Amino acid sequence: MAINYSERIPNNVDLSNDRALQRALEHWQPRFLDWWREMGPNDFSAADIYLRTAIGVDAAGWAHYGSVKMPDYRWGIFLADPIPERTIAFGDFHGQPVWQQVPGEFRSQFRRLIVTQGDTEPASVEQQHRLGHTCPSLYDLRNLFQVNVEEGRHLWAMVYLLHAYFGRDGREEAEELLERHSGNVDKPRILSTFNEPIDDWLAFFMFSYFTDRDGKFQLKSLAESSFDPLARTCRFMLTEEAHHMFVGETGINRVIRRTLEAIKELGSDEPAAVRSHGAIDLSTVQRYLDFWFSSSLDLFGAEISSNAASSFANSIKGRPDEAQFEDHLCTEARYEIDVPDGANTRKESVGLRSAMNEVTRNAYARDCEIGVKRWNTLIRKAGVDFELKLPSTRFRRAIGAWANIPTDLQGNIISAEAHSRVLSEWLPSAADRSFVASLMQRVVEPGKMASWIAPPDRGINNLPVDYEYVLFG
């Protein structure tokens, strides 16, 4: 579908023919720009940045490249092309035509899901607010800004749905999306992971790999929704979300490559020696991995959830890639979940509908494992005796059956005393964060890289790595 860039708000939803909606969104737009100037990467507003902008939602149109100043970026509202004669793929309304309006009895459920998803988008921009000042290269700086502007556009995607389909309640929710701020004591973001500080680039790469991957699974679940405008919105968002995970996976890959180079140069893999050589030791990489993977697990919700059952039953939120499953009703199916039982665990059989969060969380963990295997291949080929591992999905949980249950990294229940004693060995310590922060020196000479990270294999859009991706004003 064509995107109309002559409009004040670029869109492919024929906004000009709905004057009331257009006025409402144009009223919201200055508030968004004020938020961007305050909470976005505002110290770089004069820079020309080589960014990708969607000019269409088909394969040929969604990736148009050119230099632009971020305050002039054309945020807009883009829905994927409708699927002709699409029917509901799951739940009690399976097989019926998809909905173009929200049924009244499901308004609150849909609104809560859209607001929660929408809240994560500006939150991540706020978390990454100051990272540009410690960029390891112009290539990385540009990638950070690409992620930032796309998270801003994803906020627009959810705000459009709130304005277009939820009336006054939706407009009020859209206003509140700009009033909450990541880490704010009085008005924090809804989900705890999005209140965690991201003060260094290793944390940014971990967040982009693990937490944005949660975003992928949430969007894939919502892309199955019976509410077609929501499904189409999320389908297009997924094309942009893939780049965010690419930034995370390749960023961690490059950190590890540089560490392996340092180990080879030193002839030692001792963490202290690696650190003194200006690289990040693998044990610190593991602790950052433990933190961000475990922090992202609660985003899926409780293992046994009546809300998840209701969302599936009412055809509101499906499983990612619902078509791969044979049973789309799940009225009789059961699912076994491990739950704590004193110092041990036991199996609990629950209705599959109530276990949808756990189904998706387990799929997420399997997907995370793919990158970990690639990183371990690098380490193994370098002849280094170290293996990165994902912690158990029971580890460091604050929601669900495993909430506040002390476990080790393998998910075994341990005493609270033992847990508190060794937790600092599993998660980044203040000393770890201080060391990583000490490496975060700004590098902006084209083609140059900070000492702690290897260069990428290739540049962006067939350009060389040493291209001047950011021109400072």
C-alpha positions in Angstrom: 0.0 0.0 0.0 1.3 3.5 -0.9 2.3 5.8 1.9 1.3 9.4 1.5 4.3 11.5 2.4 2.6 14.8 1.4 0.6 14.6 4.7 1.7 16.1 7.9 1.5 12.6 9.3 2.7 10.1 6.6 0.2 7.2 6.5 -1.4 4.5 4.4 -4.7 4.5 6.3 -6.4 7.3 4.3 -6.1 9.6 7.3 -7.1 12.7 5.2 -10.7 11.3 4.8 -11.2 11.1 8.6 -10.8 14.7 9.6 -11.7 14.2 13.3 -9.1 11.4 13.6 -6.5 13.5 11.7 -7.1 16.5 13.9 -6.7 14.4 17.1 -3.5 12.9 15.9 -2.1 16.3 14.8 -3.0 17.5 18.3 -0.9 14.6 19.7 2.0 15.1 17.4 3.5 18.2 19.0 3.4 16.4 22.4 5.4 13.5 20.8 8.0 15.9 19.3 8.3 17.6 22.7 8.9 14.2 24.3 11.4 13.3 21.6 13.4 16.5 22.1 13.4 15.9 25.9 13.8 12.1 26.2 15.3 11.1 22.8 18.9 11.4 21.6 18.5 15.2 21.7 22.2 16.2 21.6 22.4 14.9 18.1 19.5 16.8 16.6 21.7 18.7 14.2 23.5 15.6 12.8 22.7 14.2 9.4 22.2 10.4 9.9 22.0 7.7 7.2 18.6 6.3 8.2 16.1 3.9 6.7 12.6 5.2 6.2 9.6 3.3 5.0 8.0 4.6 1.8 5.8 1.6 1.3 4.9 -1.6 3.2 5.8 -4.0 0.4 9.2 -5.6 0.0 10.4 -2.9 -2.4 9.2 0.1 -0.3 9.9 -0.5 3.4 13.6 0.2 3.3 14.5 3.5 1.7 17.8 5.0 2.8 19.0 8.6 3.0 20.5 11.1 5.3 18.1 13.0 7.5 18.2 14.9 10.8 16.3 12.9 13.5 13.8 15.7 14.4 12.8 15.8 10.7 12.3 12.0 10.5 8.9 11.3 9.0 7.2 9.2 11.7 4.0 7.9 10.5 1.2 5.2 10.5 1.8 2.2 8.3 -0.3 -1.0 8.2 0.7 -4.1 6.3 -1.5 -4.9 3.3 -4.7 -6.7 4.2 -4.9 -10.4 3.6 -8.0 -11.0 1.4 -10.8 -12.9 3.1 -8.7 -13.4 6.2 -10.5 -15.4 8.9 -9.8 -15.8 12.7 -7.1 -18.3 13.2 -7.7 -19.5 16.8 -10.0 -19.5 19.8 -13.7 -19.5 20.1 -14.2 -17.4 17.0 -12.0 -19.6 14.9 -12.9 -19.6 11.2 -15.1 -16.4 11.4 -14.2 -13.3 9.4 -11.7 -11.1 11.2 -13.0 -7.9 12.9 -12.5 -4.4 11.5 -13.8 -2.9 14.8 -13.3 -3.9 18.4 -16.3 -5.7 19.8 -17.6 -3.8 22.9 -17.2 -6.7 25.3 -13.5 -7.0 24.5 -12.6 -3.3 24.5 -10.8 -3.3 27.8 -8.7 -6.4 27.0 -7.6 -5.0 23.6 -6.9 -1.6 25.1 -4.7 -3.0 27.9 -2.7 -5.0 25.4 -2.2 -2.1 23.0 -1.3 0.3 25.9 1.2 -2.2 27.3 2.9 -2.7 23.9 2.8 1.0 23.2 4.5 1.8 26.6 7.5 -0.3 25.8 8.4 1.7 22.6 9.2 5.1 24.1 10.6 3.4 27.2 13.5 1.9 25.2 14.3 5.3 23.7 14.4 6.7 27.2 16.6 3.9 28.4 19.1 4.6 25.6 18.9 8.4 25.9 22.6 9.0 26.6 24.3 6.1 24.7 25.3 8.2 21.7 27.9 9.9 23.8 29.9 6.7 24.2 29.4 5.2 20.8 32.2 2.7 19.7 31.9 3.8 16.1 29.9 5.8 13.6 28.4 2.6 12.3 27.1 1.7 15.8 25.9 5.3 16.4 23.8 5.1 13.3 22.4 1.7 14.3 21.4 3.1 17.7 19.6 6.0 16.0 17.9 3.7 13.6 16.5 1.7 16.5 15.5 4.9 18.3 13.5 6.4 15.4 11.8 3.0 14.7 10.8 2.6 18.3 9.3 6.1 18.0 7.3 5.0 15.0 6.1 1.9 16.8 4.8 4.2 19.4 2.9 6.0 16.6 1.5 2.7 15.5 -0.1 2.0 18.9 -1.3 5.5 19.3 -3.1 5.4 16.0 -5.0 2.3 17.2 -5.9 4.0 20.5 -7.1 7.1 18.8 -8.9 5.4 15.9 -10.7 2.6 17.8 -11.0 3.5 21.5 -12.5 7.0 21.6 -11.9 9.3 24.6 -10.4 6.5 26.6 -7.9 5.8 23.8 -6.9 9.5 23.5 -6.3 9.7 27.3 -4.2 6.5 27.2 -2.2 8.0 24.3 -1.5 11.1 26.4 -0.3 9.0 29.3 2.2 7.1 27.1 4.2 10.3 27.0 3.8 11.0 30.8 5.3 7.8 32.1 9.2 7.7 31.9 11.6 4.8 32.2 13.0 4.6 35.7 10.8 7.5 37.0 10.1 7.0 40.7 6.6 8.5 40.5 5.5 7.4 37.0 7.6 4.5 35.8 7.0 2.5 32.7 4.5 -0.4 33.1 6.9 -3.3 32.7 9.9 -3.5 35.0 12.5 -4.4 32.4 11.8 -1.1 30.7 12.8 0.7 33.8 16.2 -0.8 33.9 19.1 1.6 33.1 21.1 1.0 29.9 24.3 2.8 30.7 26.8 1.0 28.4 26.8 -0.6 25.0 27.2 -4.1 26.2 23.9 -3.7 28.0 22.4 -2.1 24.8 23.4 -5.1 22.7 22.0 -7.5 25.3 18.8 -5.6 25.5 18.5 -5.5 21.7 19.1 -9.2 21.5 17.0 -10.5 24.4 14.4 -7.8 25.2 13.7 -6.9 21.6 13.3 -10.6 20.9 10.6 -10.6 23.5 9.1 -7.8 21.5 9.2 -10.0 18.4 7.2 -12.7 20.2 4.7 -10.3 21.5 4.2 -8.7 18.1 3.9 -12.2 16.5 1.2 -13.1 19.0 -0.7 -9.8 18.3 -0.2 -10.3 14.5 -2.5 -13.3 14.9 -5.2 -11.2 16.4 -8.8 -11.3 15.2 -8.8 -7.4 15.3 -7.4 -6.9 11.8 -6.0 -3.4 12.2 -3.9 -4.5 15.2 -2.7 -7.6 13.3 -1.7 -5.6 10.2 0.0 -3.0 12.4 2.1 -5.7 14.1 3.0 -7.5 10.9 4.6 -4.3 9.6 6.3 -3.6 12.9 8.0 -7.0 12.7 9.9 -6.1 9.6 11.5 -3.3 11.5 12.0 -5.2 14.8 14.2 -7.7 12.9 16.9 -5.0 12.5 16.9 -4.3 16.3 17.7 -8.0 17.0 20.4 -8.0 14.3 22.0 -5.0 16.1 22.0 -7.0 19.3 23.3 -10.3 17.9 26.0 -8.9 15.8 27.0 -6.4 18.5 27.6 -9.3 21.0 29.3 -11.3 18.3 31.8 -8.4 17.7 32.4 -8.0 21.5 33.3 -11.7 21.7 35.5 -11.6 18.6 37.5 -8.7 20.0 37.8 -10.6 23.3 39.0 -13.7 21.5 41.6 -11.6 19.7 42.8 -10.2 23.0 43.1 -13.7 24.4 45.2 -14.8 21.4 47.4 -11.7 21.7 47.9 -12.3 25.5 48.1 -16.1 25.4 45.8 -16.0 28.4 42.0 -16.0 29.0 42.3 -14.8 32.6 39.6 -12.1 33.1 42.0 -9.7 34.8 44.5 -10.0 31.9 41.8 -9.6 29.3 40.5 -6.5 31.0 43.9 -5.0 31.2 44.1 -5.5 27.5 41.1 -3.3 27.0 38.6 -6.1 26.2 35.6 -7.5 28.0 36.2 -10.9 29.5 33.8 -13.7 28.7 32.7 -14.2 32.3 31.4 -10.6 32.3 29.6 -11.2 29.0 28.0 -14.2 30.7 26.9 -12.1 33.7 25.3 -9.5 31.4 23.6 -12.3 29.5 22.2 -13.8 32.7 20.8 -10.4 33.7 19.1 -9.4 30.4 17.7 -12.9 29.6 16.3 -13.3 33.0 15.0 -9.8 33.1 13.1 -10.4 29.9 11.4 -13.6 31.0 8.7 -12.0 33.2 7.5 -10.0 30.2 5.6 -13.1 29.1 3.5 -13.1 32.3 2.7 -16.0 34.7 3.0 -19.6 33.7 -0.6 -20.2 34.6 -2.8 -17.3 33.6 -6.5 -16.7 33.3 -5.8 -13.6 31.3 -3.9 -15.6 28.8 -6.7 -18.1 28.6 -9.3 -15.4 28.1 -7.2 -13.6 25.4 -6.8 -16.9 23.5 -10.5 -18.0 24.0 -11.7 -14.6 22.8 -9.4 -14.7 19.8 -7.6 -11.5 21.0 -4.0 -12.8 21.2 -2.8 -16.0 19.7 0.4 -18.0 19.7 3.3 -16.9 17.5 3.0 -18.6 14.1 -0.4 -20.0 15.0 -0.6 -21.8 11.6 2.1 -24.3 12.7 -0.2 -25.8 15.3 -2.8 -28.4 14.5 -5.2 -27.6 17.3 -6.4 -24.0 17.1 -9.2 -24.3 19.8 -7.2 -25.9 22.6 -10.3 -26.6 24.6 -9.3 -30.1 25.7 -5.5 -30.1 25.5 -3.3 -30.1 28.6 0.2 -28.7 29.2 2.6 -29.7 31.9 4.3 -27.0 33.9 7.1 -27.4 36.4 6.2 -25.6 39.7 8.0 -25.4 43.0 7.1 -27.8 45.7 9.0 -27.0 48.9 12.7 -27.7 48.1 11.7 -29.7 45.0 9.6 -29.3 41.9 6.6 -31.1 40.6 4.7 -31.3 37.4 1.3 -29.6 37.2 -1.0 -30.4 34.3 -3.1 -27.3 33.3 -5.4 -26.5 30.4 -3.4 -25.4 27.4 -5.3 -22.1 27.1 -4.1 -21.2 30.6 -0.5 -22.0 29.7 -0.2 -19.9 26.6 2.3 -17.5 28.3 4.6 -20.5 29.1 4.2 -21.9 25.6 5.4 -18.6 24.2 8.2 -18.1 26.8 9.6 -21.6 26.0 9.6 -20.7 22.2 11.4 -17.5 23.1 14.1 -19.3 25.0 14.6 -21.7 22.1 15.0 -18.7 19.8 17.5 -17.0 22.1 19.5 -20.2 22.1 20.3 -19.8 18.3 22.5 -16.7 18.9 24.2 -18.3 21.9 25.1 -21.3 19.8 26.7 -19.0 17.2 28.7 -17.1 19.8 29.9 -20.4 21.3 31.0 -21.6 17.8 33.3 -18.5 17.7 34.7 -19.3 21.1 35.2 -23.0 20.3 36.9 -22.3 17.0 39.3 -19.9 18.8 40.3 -22.8 21.1 39.1 -21.1 24.2 37.6 -23.3 27.0 34.5 -21.3 27.8 30.8 -21.8 26.9 28.1 -19.2 27.2 24.8 -20.5 28.6 21.3 -19.3 29.0 20.1 -19.5 32.6 17.0 -21.5 33.4 13.7 -19.8 32.8 13.1 -20.3 36.5 16.0 -18.0 37.5 15.4 -14.6 39.0 11.7 -14.5 38.4 9.3 -11.9 39.9 6.1 -13.1 38.3 4.3 -16.5 38.2 4.9 -19.8 39.9 8.7 -19.1 40.3 8.3 -15.6 41.6 10.9 -14.9 44.4 11.9 -18.6 44.5 15.7 -18.7 45.0 17.3 -20.9 42.3 20.7 -21.4 40.8 21.4 -20.8 37.1 20.2 -24.3 36.3 16.8 -23.7 38.0 17.5 -25.8 41.1 15.9 -24.5 44.2 18.5 -23.4 46.8 18.4 -21.7 50.1 17.8 -17.9 50.3 21.1 -17.6 52.1 23.1 -19.4 49.4 21.2 -17.5 46.7 22.1 -14.1 48.2 25.7 -15.2 48.7 26.4 -16.2 45.1 24.0 -14.0 43.2 26.9 -11.5 42.6 28.8 -14.2 40.8 25.9 -14.6 38.4 24.9 -11.0 37.7 27.0 -8.0 36.8 28.5 -6.4 39.9 29.0 -2.7 40.5 32.7 -3.4 39.7 31.7 -5.1 36.4 29.6 -2.2 35.4 32.3 0.3 36.4 34.8 -1.6 34.3 32.6 -1.8 31.2 31.8 1.9 31.7 35.5 2.7 31.7 35.8 1.3 28.2 32.9 3.4 26.8 35.1 6.0 25.0 33.4 7.9 22.1 34.9 7.0 18.7 33.5 9.0 15.7 36.3 8.8 13.2 34.9 7.0 10.1 36.0 3.4 10.0 37.6 3.4 13.5 36.3 1.2 16.3 36.7 1.3 20.1 39.3 -1.1 21.5 36.7 -3.4 23.1 34.7 -4.3 19.9 35.6 -5.8 16.5 34.5 -4.1 13.3 31.3 -5.4 11.6 31.7 -7.8 8.6 30.0 -5.3 6.3 28.5 -1.9 6.2 24.9 -0.8 5.8 23.0 -1.0 2.5 26.2 -2.1 0.6 28.1 0.9 1.8 31.7 0.4 3.3 32.2 0.1 7.0 34.2 3.4 6.9 31.3 5.3 5.4 30.5 8.5 7.3 27.1 7.3 8.5 26.7 10.3 10.9 27.7 13.8 9.8 27.8 16.1 12.8 26.2 19.5 12.4 
